[in-house]
């Protein structure tokens, strides 16, 4: 029948709610995030949210975890340099998304919402197996292709830290050339590898 609205599948509804909570957070802020407004933006009833989540923060964490990218290094672990470059490119692509903006919003309000900020690490980053170059480095170490003694907290954060600094300094996401320079001039020397590794 013309004009009949097709009922959304469960997966479509969850996707709409996840999108709605990210948009809502980015528009109104953490303090004004409510189940009612998330449901309204998603075009559904509040009961649809409460069947899955108990609070707006729980909806938010679920959405962030679902959208956080997971790095998958080369299974053969035979191209460390390229895997590191690909990892940082993945990070930069993610940084351009509304989800990344939402993560920044939460971390900027760490003092007011410490439990939510902590949950970003435990339920989003760690739940997806770690973060970008750290995932690559540990994969290679586990495969016996890299000395794990090199993988200090400082070293595993070098790539991400430099990407963030370059972004803050210029107001733009790093180019592919900058990403390659970070890998060649910072990460590889820090783990005792040459550029052609």
Order of alpha helices (4+ residues) and beta strands (2+ residues): alpha-alpha-alpha-alpha-alpha-alpha-alpha-alpha-alpha-alpha
